[in-house]
Amino acid sequence: MTARATVVMLPGLLCDDAVWAAQKQALTDAHCWIPDYGVASSIPDMARKVLTEVHTERLRVVGHSMGGRIALEMARLAPARIERIALLDTGYQARAAGTPGETEERERLALLRLARDRGMREMGKRWARGMVHPVLVDTPVFDNIIDMIERKTPAVFEAQIQALLTRPDARPVLEALRCPTLLLCGRHDAWSPLARHQEMHAMLPASELVVVEDSGHMTTMEQPEAVSAALRRWMGA
């Protein structure tokens, strides 16, 4: 009897297992495991935590947003364990130097102050409007995202902001990938735009690039069927 593949599903910033609910249900032939990063405050620490806690030697890793960066760090730390990798609505570059990087830090810390002052739900209502396709704002999908954000705490938010502000440059890892690789992005993702995924695809010509129509950044929740279909193909690649 062939053992089931282990798929590690890595959530993004302030996300939990709800972000992968449809995909976990769709990949019925696999053992899907979704980690919690706790208050780990760096991408390497998050990756090490996942690698330590999942006991299967060979892994299929799929990461969304910040989770994609953690997936690439796992590939740097333990390349022999990574059987295939899927990177969804994510990026590979370190924080920009100079004014752009300072602006990013200022904007992220302003959201943290809002979360501390007004609560995670109120912060999420403002922040998440840019996450999804405009037609999905104030719909049940949007409400599910807000509920997910509310389940996290300002302490977790602070740790994950720190991780993103100090994120490593993953270009060398990306360029060195030799396992089956899926790149996926919402057509209307304003946070991790399609152009960035096209750059990543150019670095990895053998990868598959999937564009999800009518979706913003939260593809797994906005267009779950399309994402699940792409992952099923990736599983059999």
Residue pairs with C-beta under 8 A, 6 or more apart in sequence:
4 29
4 30
4 31
5 29
5 30
5 31
5 58
5 60
5 83
5 235
6 30
6 31
6 33
6 54
6 56
6 58
6 59
6 60
7 27
7 30
7 31
7 32
7 33
7 59
7 60
7 61
7 62
7 235
8 33
8 34
8 35
8 50
8 54
8 59
8 60
8 61
8 62
8 71
8 74
9 17
9 20
9 23
9 24
9 32
9 33
9 34
9 62
9 63
9 67
10 34
10 35
10 50
10 61
10 62
10 63
10 64
10 67
10 68
10 70
10 71
11 17
11 19
11 20
11 34
11 35
11 64
11 66
11 67
12 19
12 63
12 64
12 65
12 66
12 67
12 68
12 89
12 90
13 65
13 66
13 160
13 164
14 120
14 124
14 148
14 149
14 152
14 156
14 157
14 160
15 64
15 65
15 67
15 148
16 34
16 36
16 148
16 151
16 152
17 24
17 34
18 144
18 147
18 148
18 221
19 64
19 148
19 218
19 220
19 221
20 32
20 34
20 64
20 220
21 224
22 220
22 221
22 224
22 225
22 227
22 228
23 32
23 62
23 220
23 224
23 227
23 228
23 231
24 32
24 34
26 224
26 228
26 231
26 232
27 228
27 231
27 232
27 235
29 235
30 60
30 235
31 56
33 54
35 49
35 50
35 53
35 54
37 46
37 49
37 50
37 70
37 156
37 159
37 160
38 49
38 156
38 159
39 155
39 156
39 159
40 46
40 49
40 159
40 163
41 158
41 159
41 160
41 162
41 163
42 162
42 163
42 166
43 66
43 69
43 70
43 73
43 163
43 164
43 166
43 167
43 168
44 73
44 77
44 168
45 163
46 70
46 73
46 163
47 70
47 73
47 74
47 76
47 77
48 77
50 70
50 74
51 74
51 77
51 78
51 81
57 81
58 81
58 83
59 74
59 81
59 82
59 83
60 83
60 84
60 85
60 86
60 235
61 71
61 74
61 75
61 82
61 84
61 85
61 86
62 71
62 85
62 86
62 87
62 88
62 182
62 231
62 234
63 69
63 70
63 71
63 72
63 85
63 86
63 87
63 88
63 90
64 88
64 89
64 90
64 219
64 220
65 88
65 89
65 90
65 191
65 192
65 217
66 90
66 160
66 163
66 164
67 88
67 90
68 87
68 88
68 89
68 90
68 91
69 90
69 91
69 92
69 164
69 167
69 170
71 85
71 86
71 87
72 85
72 87
72 92
72 170
72 173
72 174
73 168
73 170
73 173
74 81
74 82
75 82
75 85
75 173
75 177
76 170
76 172
76 173
79 176
82 179
83 179
84 179
84 180
84 181
84 182
84 234
84 235
84 237
85 177
85 179
85 180
85 181
85 182
86 181
86 182
86 183
86 184
86 230
86 231
86 234
87 181
87 182
87 183
87 184
87 197
87 200
88 184
88 185
88 219
88 220
88 227
89 184
89 185
89 186
89 189
89 191
89 192
89 217
89 218
89 219
90 192
91 192
91 196
92 169
92 170
92 171
92 173
92 174
92 196
92 200
93 169
93 170
93 171
94 167
94 168
94 169
95 101
95 104
95 105
95 164
95 165
95 166
95 167
96 104
104 165
105 165
108 161
108 164
108 165
109 161
111 123
111 126
111 127
111 157
111 161
112 154
112 157
112 158
112 161
114 122
114 123
114 126
115 122
115 123
115 154
115 157
116 154
119 150
120 149
120 150
120 152
120 153
120 154
120 157
121 146
121 149
121 150
123 149
124 145
124 146
124 149
124 150
125 146
127 149
128 142
128 145
128 146
128 149
129 137
130 190
130 191
130 216
130 217
131 145
131 191
131 216
131 217
131 218
132 141
132 142
132 145
132 215
132 216
132 217
132 218
132 222
133 186
133 188
133 214
133 215
133 216
133 222
134 188
134 216
135 214
136 142
136 216
136 222
141 218
141 221
141 222
144 221
145 218
145 221
171 203
174 200
174 203
174 204
175 203
175 204
177 204
177 207
180 234
180 237
181 204
181 206
181 207
181 208
182 207
182 208
182 210
182 230
182 231
182 233
182 234
182 237
183 197
183 200
183 201
183 204
183 207
183 208
183 209
183 210
184 197
184 209
184 210
184 211
184 212
184 219
184 227
184 230
185 192
185 193
185 194
185 196
185 197
185 209
185 210
185 211
185 212
185 219
186 194
186 211
186 212
186 215
186 216
186 217
186 218
186 219
186 222
186 223
187 194
187 211
187 212
187 213
187 214
187 215
188 214
188 215
188 216
189 215
189 216
189 217
189 219
190 216
190 217
191 216
191 217
192 217
194 211
197 209
198 209
200 207
201 207
201 209
208 230
208 233
208 234
208 237
210 226
210 230
212 219
212 222
212 223
212 226
212 227
212 230
213 223
213 226
214 222
214 223
215 222
215 223
215 226
216 222
219 226
219 227
220 227
